Amino acid sequence: MRMRSGTRIWASRAALIVSLILLATAMTACRGKDIVSLAKLDKGDLYVADKYGNSVMVGNPRDFLDVLKKAERVKGSGIEGSVDLSRFSHTLWSGQEKVYYDWENKQAVVVDSKDNKTVFSVDLHSLLLAIPGLPPVISEGPGGDPAITSGFTEISKVDTPSAAVFRSGDKAIVMVAAGKRPTGGHTMSLENAKVGIGGVVELTVRLNPPAGPADDAISYPYLELSLAKYVDLEITLVSTVDGRDRPERVNLAVVEPDQEIVVFRPGRGALLTERVQMYGFAKWDVGSFTVTVHDGHSVLGSKTVKVTHSLPAGAPVPTWGAFNFTMDLQPAKSPSGMVEFAKGNNILARVPVSFGGK
């Protein structure tokens, strides 16, 4: 009897030990099911792509892997079924399995070969913004700083396609204006973004014709974009003329924080001749200001102008007023110079230019 009792005790203890070992193994396995192991991101080179089709290999994948391994699993009833992969801003992969990243909600989703989805909470913003070859995340539509965007309705009233990029901390807000259109109903959308020569981000914006019958009222359509990081930009507007796409490089004004003037013409680096057009908008309370063109040695031309508006009598005073004039210049003695917009001793804006021709 004692031997049988001892045998039972030993068997019970052995079973308990085996159970603990199995439980520990299971727990270890569960802990190992992080994003990196689920998607096999450490089995080869790591690649990242954005929704515009730009794809690059990550130069230092260890930074990504260290952050991803610490991502926390998001649990909830039906959360995997509610995932819409078309909303995600980036895709990461090392092999067949892919990780989809949602910039707005800071979530990553692993999709395996059987289309099973596992959702994690993780912040990859700083890592993604630091990758050369990828444009920053760009959001379309209203949502930027109201102190900047409240004037877009006035600044967008331009005769020809133009754009302005406003610095907002380390981010940027961009207004792309299509210019004066004879009818209403036009819409605009961001079609593509890619990194070009010298790291300049090239944006392609499409002007869409009215979907149905258009009214005869003159309109000034524009698109608002928010960039997660300030970068140098080039913007092309594509419109449809006689059934064909017509791309057009737009004038781009760079507006620093608290700058009280937006200069569309001349653009930065523009080649000035003996007569130049000055065109843009200034804060209404600026009133009048002086424009001076110099080549680093002497003044080639100077003129005092006044901000104007074309609103009917009794209408509220706008935030911004337009200026549009031409200036005759003296011959330059050097190939480059500057256009300065100033009110008294206060420099409102400087635009670097070059000289040549007639």
C-alpha positions as CSV (number, residue, x, y, z in Angstrom):
1,M,0.0,0.0,0.0
2,R,2.8,2.4,0.9
3,M,4.5,1.7,-2.4
4,R,1.3,2.3,-4.4
5,S,0.7,5.5,-2.4
6,G,4.2,6.7,-3.1
7,T,3.8,5.8,-6.7
8,R,0.6,7.9,-7.0
9,I,2.3,10.9,-5.3
10,W,5.3,10.6,-7.6
11,A,3.0,10.3,-10.7
12,S,1.0,13.4,-9.5
13,R,4.1,15.4,-9.0
14,A,5.4,14.3,-12.4
15,A,2.2,15.3,-14.1
16,L,2.3,18.7,-12.3
17,I,5.9,19.2,-13.5
18,V,4.9,18.3,-17.1
19,S,1.9,20.7,-17.0
20,L,4.1,23.5,-15.7
21,I,6.6,22.8,-18.5
22,L,3.9,22.8,-21.1
23,L,2.4,26.0,-19.7
24,A,5.8,27.7,-19.6
25,T,6.4,26.6,-23.2
26,A,3.0,28.0,-24.3
27,M,3.6,31.3,-22.5
28,T,7.0,31.6,-24.2
29,A,5.4,30.8,-27.5
30,C,2.8,33.5,-26.9
31,R,5.4,36.0,-25.9
32,G,7.3,35.2,-29.1
33,K,4.3,36.0,-31.4
34,D,5.2,39.6,-31.8
35,I,5.1,41.5,-35.2
36,V,8.6,40.6,-36.1
37,S,8.1,36.9,-35.6
38,L,4.6,36.8,-37.1
39,A,5.7,38.6,-40.3
40,K,9.2,37.1,-40.3
41,L,10.7,40.6,-40.7
42,D,14.1,39.6,-39.4
43,K,14.6,36.9,-42.1
44,G,16.0,39.2,-44.8
45,D,16.2,42.8,-46.0
46,L,13.4,45.0,-44.7
47,Y,11.4,47.0,-47.2
48,V,8.9,49.9,-46.7
49,A,6.4,51.2,-49.3
50,D,3.8,54.0,-49.2
51,K,0.4,54.3,-50.8
52,Y,1.8,56.1,-53.8
53,G,3.9,53.2,-54.9
54,N,7.3,54.5,-53.5
55,S,9.3,51.6,-52.2
56,V,12.7,51.6,-50.5
57,M,15.0,49.2,-48.5
58,V,15.5,50.3,-44.9
59,G,19.2,51.0,-44.3
60,N,19.1,50.2,-40.6
61,P,16.3,47.7,-40.0
62,R,17.4,47.1,-36.4
63,D,15.7,50.4,-35.3
64,F,12.4,49.2,-36.8
65,L,12.7,45.7,-35.4
66,D,13.4,46.9,-31.9
67,V,10.3,49.1,-31.9
68,L,8.1,46.6,-33.5
69,K,9.0,43.9,-31.0
70,K,7.7,46.1,-28.2
71,A,4.3,46.7,-30.0
72,E,1.3,45.7,-27.9
73,R,-1.4,43.4,-29.2
74,V,-4.8,45.1,-29.6
75,K,-7.6,42.9,-28.5
76,G,-11.3,43.3,-29.0
77,S,-14.4,41.7,-30.3
78,G,-14.3,41.7,-34.1
79,I,-11.4,44.2,-34.3
80,E,-9.6,42.1,-37.0
81,G,-12.8,42.1,-39.1
82,S,-13.1,45.9,-39.0
83,V,-9.6,46.5,-40.4
84,D,-9.7,48.3,-43.8
85,L,-6.3,47.8,-45.4
86,S,-7.0,50.5,-48.0
87,R,-6.7,53.2,-45.3
88,F,-3.2,52.2,-44.3
89,S,-0.3,54.6,-45.2
90,H,2.6,52.1,-45.4
91,T,3.5,48.5,-45.9
92,L,6.5,46.7,-44.4
93,W,7.8,43.3,-45.5
94,S,10.8,41.1,-45.6
95,G,9.3,38.0,-47.3
96,Q,5.8,37.0,-48.2
97,E,4.0,38.2,-45.0
98,K,3.2,41.9,-44.9
99,V,2.7,44.4,-42.1
100,Y,0.2,47.3,-42.9
101,Y,0.7,50.5,-40.9
102,D,-2.1,53.0,-40.1
103,W,-0.4,56.4,-39.6
104,E,-3.5,58.1,-38.2
105,N,-4.3,55.5,-35.5
106,K,-0.7,54.3,-35.0
107,Q,-1.7,50.7,-35.6
108,A,0.1,47.8,-37.4
109,V,-1.7,44.8,-38.8
110,V,0.0,41.5,-39.7
111,V,-1.7,39.6,-42.5
112,D,-0.6,35.9,-42.8
113,S,-0.8,33.6,-45.8
114,K,-4.4,32.6,-44.7
115,D,-5.5,36.2,-44.6
116,N,-5.7,36.2,-40.8
117,K,-5.1,39.6,-39.3
118,T,-3.4,40.5,-36.0
119,V,-3.6,44.1,-34.8
120,F,-0.9,45.9,-32.8
121,S,-0.5,49.3,-31.3
122,V,2.8,50.9,-32.2
123,D,4.2,54.4,-33.2
124,L,6.5,54.3,-36.2
125,H,6.2,58.0,-37.1
126,S,9.7,59.2,-36.4
127,L,11.2,56.1,-38.1
128,L,9.2,56.5,-41.2
129,L,9.8,60.2,-41.5
130,A,13.6,59.6,-41.4
131,I,13.6,57.2,-44.3
132,P,15.3,58.8,-47.4
133,G,13.4,58.2,-50.6
134,L,9.9,58.3,-49.1
135,P,7.8,61.4,-49.1
136,P,6.2,62.4,-45.8
137,V,2.6,61.4,-45.1
138,I,0.2,63.8,-46.8
139,S,-3.4,64.3,-45.7
140,E,-5.9,65.8,-48.1
141,G,-8.7,68.2,-47.1
142,P,-9.3,70.6,-44.2
143,G,-7.7,69.9,-40.9
144,G,-4.7,72.1,-40.8
145,D,-4.0,75.1,-38.5
146,P,-7.0,77.5,-38.8
147,A,-4.7,80.5,-38.3
148,I,-3.2,79.5,-41.7
149,T,-6.1,77.9,-43.6
150,S,-8.7,80.5,-42.8
151,G,-7.2,82.7,-45.5
152,F,-7.1,80.1,-48.3
153,T,-10.5,81.2,-49.7
154,E,-8.9,84.6,-50.4
155,I,-5.4,83.5,-51.4
156,S,-6.8,81.0,-53.9
157,K,-8.3,83.7,-56.1
158,V,-5.5,83.6,-58.6
159,D,-5.7,83.9,-62.4
160,T,-3.3,81.1,-63.1
161,P,-2.4,77.8,-61.2
162,S,-0.4,78.6,-58.1
163,A,0.6,77.0,-54.8
164,A,1.8,78.1,-51.4
165,V,3.5,76.0,-48.7
166,F,3.2,77.3,-45.2
167,R,5.7,76.2,-42.5
168,S,4.0,75.1,-39.3
169,G,6.6,74.0,-36.8
170,D,8.4,71.0,-38.4
171,K,5.3,70.3,-40.5
172,A,3.7,72.1,-43.5
173,I,0.3,73.1,-44.9
174,V,0.0,73.5,-48.7
175,M,-2.6,75.2,-50.7
176,V,-2.8,74.3,-54.4
177,A,-5.0,76.7,-56.4
178,A,-6.2,75.8,-59.9
179,G,-6.7,79.4,-61.0
180,K,-9.8,81.1,-62.3
181,R,-12.3,78.8,-63.9
182,P,-15.4,79.8,-65.9
183,T,-17.7,77.4,-64.1
184,G,-18.2,75.8,-60.7
185,G,-18.2,72.1,-59.7
186,H,-14.5,71.4,-60.1
187,T,-12.8,69.2,-57.5
188,M,-9.1,68.6,-56.9
189,S,-7.2,65.5,-55.6
190,L,-3.6,64.5,-54.9
191,E,-2.7,61.9,-57.5
192,N,0.9,61.1,-56.8
193,A,3.9,62.0,-54.6
194,K,7.5,60.9,-55.1
195,V,11.0,62.0,-54.1
196,G,12.9,63.5,-57.0
197,I,16.4,64.9,-57.5
198,G,18.0,66.4,-54.5
199,G,15.3,65.1,-52.2
200,V,12.7,67.4,-53.6
201,V,9.2,65.9,-53.2
202,E,7.2,66.1,-56.4
203,L,3.4,66.3,-56.0
204,T,1.0,65.7,-58.8
205,V,-2.5,67.2,-58.3
206,R,-5.4,66.6,-60.6
207,L,-8.1,69.1,-61.4
208,N,-11.3,67.1,-61.9
209,P,-14.1,68.5,-64.1
210,P,-17.6,68.9,-62.8
211,A,-19.3,65.5,-62.4
212,G,-22.6,66.8,-63.7
213,P,-24.1,70.0,-65.1
214,A,-21.9,73.0,-64.1
215,D,-23.2,76.4,-63.1
216,D,-21.9,79.5,-64.9
217,A,-20.4,81.1,-61.9
218,I,-16.7,81.8,-61.9
219,S,-14.9,79.6,-59.4
220,Y,-11.4,79.3,-57.8
221,P,-11.0,75.7,-56.8
222,Y,-8.2,74.8,-54.5
223,L,-6.9,71.8,-52.5
224,E,-5.5,71.8,-49.0
225,L,-2.8,69.4,-48.0
226,S,-1.1,68.7,-44.7
227,L,2.4,67.3,-44.7
228,A,3.8,65.4,-41.7
229,K,7.2,67.0,-42.3
230,Y,8.3,70.2,-44.1
231,V,10.2,69.4,-47.3
232,D,11.1,71.2,-50.5
233,L,8.3,70.8,-53.1
234,E,7.6,70.9,-56.7
235,I,3.9,70.8,-57.7
236,T,2.4,69.9,-61.1
237,L,-1.3,70.5,-61.8
238,V,-2.9,68.1,-64.3
239,S,-6.1,69.2,-66.1
240,T,-8.0,67.7,-69.0
241,V,-8.2,69.7,-72.2
242,D,-9.9,68.2,-75.3
243,G,-9.8,64.8,-73.7
244,R,-6.1,64.9,-73.0
245,D,-4.1,65.4,-69.8
246,R,-2.3,68.7,-69.7
247,P,0.4,68.9,-66.9
248,E,1.5,72.4,-65.8
249,R,4.1,73.3,-63.2
250,V,2.6,75.8,-60.8
251,N,4.1,78.8,-59.1
252,L,5.1,77.9,-55.6
253,A,5.4,80.5,-52.8
254,V,7.2,79.5,-49.6
255,V,5.7,81.2,-46.5
256,E,7.6,81.2,-43.2
257,P,5.8,81.4,-39.8
258,D,4.2,84.8,-39.2
259,Q,5.1,85.9,-42.7
260,E,2.6,88.6,-43.8
261,I,3.0,88.2,-47.5
262,V,2.6,85.4,-50.1
263,V,4.7,86.0,-53.3
264,F,3.6,83.9,-56.3
265,R,5.6,85.9,-58.8
266,P,8.5,86.0,-59.2
267,G,9.1,82.5,-58.0
268,R,12.3,81.5,-56.2
269,G,15.1,81.2,-58.6
270,A,13.1,82.9,-61.4
271,L,15.0,84.4,-64.3
272,L,14.2,88.2,-64.4
273,T,14.4,90.3,-67.5
274,E,14.1,94.1,-67.9
275,R,10.5,93.9,-67.0
276,V,9.1,91.7,-64.2
277,Q,5.6,90.9,-62.8
278,M,5.1,91.1,-59.1
279,Y,2.0,89.1,-58.0
280,G,0.7,87.8,-54.7
281,F,-1.2,88.6,-51.5
282,A,-0.4,90.5,-48.3
283,K,-2.1,90.7,-45.0
284,W,-4.7,93.5,-45.3
285,D,-3.3,95.4,-42.3
286,V,0.1,95.7,-44.0
287,G,-1.5,98.4,-46.2
288,S,1.4,99.5,-48.4
289,F,4.9,98.1,-48.8
290,T,8.0,98.6,-50.9
291,V,9.5,96.1,-53.4
292,T,13.2,96.4,-54.1
293,V,15.2,94.4,-56.6
294,H,19.0,94.3,-56.3
295,D,21.9,92.3,-57.7
296,G,24.1,92.5,-54.6
297,H,25.8,95.6,-55.9
298,S,23.1,98.1,-56.8
299,V,19.4,98.6,-56.8
300,L,17.8,97.7,-60.1
301,G,14.3,98.9,-59.3
302,S,12.1,99.9,-56.4
303,K,8.4,100.6,-56.1
304,T,5.9,101.2,-53.3
305,V,2.6,99.4,-53.8
306,K,-0.7,99.1,-51.9
307,V,-2.7,96.0,-51.1
308,T,-6.1,96.1,-52.8
309,H,-9.4,94.1,-53.0
310,S,-12.3,93.9,-55.3
311,L,-15.1,93.3,-52.8
312,P,-18.3,95.3,-53.1
313,A,-19.0,98.2,-50.8
314,G,-20.1,97.1,-47.4
315,A,-18.5,93.7,-47.6
316,P,-16.3,92.6,-44.7
317,V,-12.7,93.5,-45.0
318,P,-10.7,90.5,-46.1
319,T,-7.8,89.0,-44.2
320,W,-5.6,89.1,-47.3
321,G,-5.5,91.6,-50.2
322,A,-3.9,91.2,-53.6
323,F,-1.1,93.0,-55.3
324,N,-0.3,92.7,-59.0
325,F,2.0,95.1,-60.9
326,T,5.0,95.2,-63.3
327,M,8.4,96.8,-62.6
328,D,11.1,97.9,-65.1
329,L,14.6,97.0,-64.0
330,Q,18.0,98.4,-64.7
331,P,20.6,96.1,-66.3
332,A,22.2,93.8,-63.7
333,K,25.9,93.6,-63.0
334,S,25.8,90.0,-61.5
335,P,23.9,86.9,-62.5
336,S,21.9,86.6,-59.2
337,G,20.2,88.8,-56.7
338,M,17.2,89.3,-54.5
339,V,13.7,90.7,-54.5
340,E,12.9,92.2,-51.1
341,F,9.4,93.0,-49.9
342,A,9.5,95.4,-46.9
343,K,7.4,97.7,-44.8
344,G,9.7,100.3,-43.4
345,N,12.6,98.5,-41.8
346,N,10.6,95.3,-41.5
347,I,11.5,92.7,-44.2
348,L,8.3,90.9,-45.1
349,A,9.9,88.4,-47.5
350,R,13.0,87.8,-49.7
351,V,12.9,85.9,-53.0
352,P,16.2,84.8,-54.5
353,V,16.3,85.4,-58.3
354,S,18.7,85.5,-61.3
355,F,19.0,87.9,-64.2
356,G,19.4,87.7,-67.9
357,G,17.7,88.4,-71.2
358,K,15.2,91.0,-72.2
